[in-house]
Amino acid sequence: MQNDSIFVLLADDDEDDRLFFKEAFSNIKIKTIVKTVDDGVELMNYLTQTGNKLPNILFLDLNMPRKSGMECLKEIKKLEHLNDVAIAIYSTSASEQDIEDTFVKGANVYIKKPHDFATLRNLLEEVITINWHYQTSGLNRDGFLLSL
Amino acid sequence: MILKIQIDINIVGKKLLEEHLEKLQLDFTLKGIGEVEINQSISSAKLKELTLGLRKYGIEILESEKDILIQKIKDAIIEMVYMEDKLPITSSVSSYLSDKLKYRYGYISDLFSNITFTSIENFVKLQKIERAKQLLSNSELSCSEIAWKLNYSSIPHFSSQFKNVIGLTPTTFQRIIKKRREARNDE
């Protein structure tokens, strides 16, 4: 189990952000498989279609056209088959209020998008490592909150 | 009357494995004799259920020696962090672990770092914060009582390490958990 790769899904409408994100994951220690979708509608279609592999962790941009990250978060929390998916908010805004609101609505992680690549890589590595501990060490997910 | 029976052990084994894995709704691939790949993460509860279910039929799940030792290290740390009394101070964690596991600390420490991507010190820190989170959400203990119980030198030290690890202060954490519960109860 220790050597399994982690399946990471990102929903973000910004093409550059998606590219940076993928690139960042290609040089971290833990093995990952990264898939991206372009917005909230595409995300929810993917998550609700039977037979699709569910992510271990989902990164969710808050500001997306068609369906916002917040709307996705609310829908996801109502779907029982997604209970085990850790949710990381990945956003440009980082007001205390946004952070607290998303945590209350059930997000596990809040990351403010950094401006440089090295920081992004380190942040993502930290999140994945901690998430990995939650997956393998039997920690209680209810208390999984992390703000970076 | 005596019935003559021919049993193909390979088919029996394969079917038994498949049935048990399917019962636990696991996505898997049988990889020849004696190896199954689980295509998803598996909770330790499910793994235990699988192990016990198969054991009746004389099928054992083998783990590597190293994996077993890693598990023992984790168990020892968790047991330590969840002790009812006050925790040993951080500097004596190494002797606590080497006494308990009967290995040199340098050996277990290197092994742990190589396999789990994190150091023992970090894992202890993480577990202490987990315990603090649990106490903050489910007990009536105050921050200073929690800081004392988990052997932090002071409340500011506890608060800053908490904030350092999860990015929120103990008070904010407590407020979020409380609001989440209220929101759930409203539904």
Interface residues (C-beta under 8 A of the other chain):
Chain A: M1 Q2 D4 K29 I30 N56 E100 F103 V104 K105 G106 Y110 T129 I130 W132 H133 Q135 T136 S137 G138 L139 N140 D142 G143 L145 L146 S147 L148
Chain B: I38 S41 I42 S43 S44 L47 D67 I70 K74 I78 I115 T116 F117 T118 F123 L126 E130 K133 Q134 S137 I166 G167 L168 T172 F173 R175 I176 I177 K179 R180 A183
